[in-house]
Amino acid sequence: EKLRLRRKLEHFYLHPEREQEIGLNALTSNWGMYSMSEDPSSVLMWPHYADSHRGICLEFRTDVWPFNFSLWPVVYTSEYPLVGTVINDPEEHMRRMILTKAVDWSYEKEWRALMRRFNHEADEKVIAREPDEMKRLWRLQHGAGHYEFCKDYLTAVIFGIRTTDSDKQKVLRWIHAGNLNPRLLQATLNGTRFQIDI
């Protein structure tokens, strides 16, 4: 028995890519992910993710579903995470695979909302003792795809430094049509420092 276990561990360490690939494929087929940043004034995030400052940034409440239920900070490290069959805790396995990035990306201050495909047969047993509200939230999950949440969760819209007037008007029409009430903020380039002011 010990010899078989040792061979299995040796195989994992000699061939880690295959184990990791199988696990990642299984995880990504059952999970949806929405990435966010905690820093709307990041000098690098605007050119990388908002069309070189021409886009917008949306700010949401994080004390409500789905954010208070499924929001995780990304871990930045200089080493690949150890994953595979040697980790028995599925939650730790998931975190290492989906929530780990190279330290070079740490400026993003990224958080990821992870929504798992609800498995009715297996998960109903897991949540049987949970309060009704928690059961309802678990059942709302369907992995990747569109999720709807209360319009009041949108707390601010931040226009980029180069957002055109026509795009601003388009966003304002969407806000009006949706009967939304977010704060409207404008990103500006600081006159004396390498920073964005909001």
N, C-alpha and C positions, 0 to 999 in steps of 0.2 A: 504493500500500500504506500509506504513512504517513497519507494523507488518510482512508482507511477506518478505521484505528486511532484517529485523532483523533476521527472522528465517533462511533465506538463509545464512547470515553471521555467525550465530551461528552454522549452519550445517558445514560450511567450517572450523571453528575453532575447532569443536569437531571431525571432520573426515577429517583431512588435507591430509592423505596419498592417499585416493581415488582420490581426486581432483588433487593432484600432479602427481599421476601415469597416469591418463588420459591425462593430459597436456604433460607430458614427452613422452608418447608413440606417441602422435600426432606430437610433434616436431621432435622426432628422426626418424619418418617415412618420413619426408619431408626435412630433412637436412643431409648433409654430413659434416664431420669434419676432419680437418688435424691439428694435434698438433705439435707445435714447441717450442723451448726454445730460449731465447735471449742470453743465456750464454753457449757457447760451452766448457768452461773450468770447468764446475761444477763437483766437485769431486763425487757427488752422481749420476748424470745423466748417466755417462759412465757405471758404473756397473749395473744400473737399466735398461737402454734402449739400450745399445750397447754391449750386450753379454760380460759383465765383461771386458770392454776395448778392446775386440777383433774386434769390429765393426768399423763403420765409421760415421762421422757426415757430413751432407750436409749443406752448407750455400747458401742462396738464396737472391736475391735482393728483397726488400720489397716495392719498389716504383712503382711496375708494377702489372698488373693483373695476378693472382687473389688476390695477397696479399694486394694491396692498396685498393681493393674493399671490402674485406670480412675478414680482419684480426682484431681480438679483443683480448685484454689482459684478462687473467683469473683474477678474483677477489678472494682473499683469505680471509676467515673470520672464526671466531670461532663459529658462529651461523648459523643454517640452513636458507637459504633464504626464505622469505615469497613469495609464489606463489599461483596462483589460480584465481578465478573469481573476486577477489577484485582489481586486477590490470587491468586497462583498456588499457594500452599502450602495444601492442603486442611485440614491440622491447624490452621494459624493461622486459616483461615476459620471452622472449627468453633469454636475458642476464642472468637473475637470475637463470634460469633452466640449461642452458648449460655452462655458464661461471663462475660458482661459485664452489670453492673447499675449503676443510678444510685448515686452516692456516698452518698445518703441511707440506703441499705440496708447500709452498711458495718458497722453494729453487729451484723449477723447473723454475721459471720465465717464465711460459707458456703463449703462444699466440695460439689462435685457428683460423684457416681459416674456416669459415662456408659457405657452399654452399647450397643454398636453391633450392628445386625442383621448376622449373619455371612453374607457372600455366598460360597457354596462355590466357585463357578467362579473368581471374581476373587481372593478372599482366600487360597485354597490356594496360588496362585502367589506371593503376597506372603510367606507364612509358610513356604515350602518349606525354607528354610535355617535356620529357628529351631529351638532345642532342642525335644524332644518335649513337655516340660511347658508351654512357651510355646504350642505348637500346640494342646494340650488346652485351655488357658485361652481362646485365641481362639475355638475352636469352641463353647465354652459360652455365648457371647454370642448373644442373640436379640432385641436391641432392647428395646422396652418389654415389661413383663410381670413375672411372679414369678421370683425367683431363690432358690435354696436354697444355704445355706452352713453350715459346721460350727457346731454349737450353742455350742462353746467360744469362738466369736468374740464373743459377747455377754458383755461384761465387767462391766457394771453396769446396774442399773435405779434411776433416781432418781425418787422420788415427789414430786409437786408440793406446794406449801404447802397447797393445798386439796384434795388427793386424798382422797376419802372412804374411811372404813375398809372399806366394802363393796367399793369398787374395788381397794383394796390387797389384800384377801383374794382377789379374782378373779385379780389378777396373780400372787399367790403360788401359787394353784392351777395356773395355766398353767406357772409355773416348775417346780413339783413334777412335774406331768404330763410335762413335756418333759425331766425329769432334768437341768435346767440348774443352774449354780452361779455366777450373777453376784453381785457385791457389791450389797447393798441399801442405798441411801442416801436420806436425807430432805432435801429443800430446806426452808430456814427463812428467814424474813425477819430481816435483821440489825436489832438493837434500836437502833442509833445512826446507821446510814448507809443510804443508798439502795442497798442491795445484797442479793443472795440468797446465803446461805451453804449449802454442801453438805458 
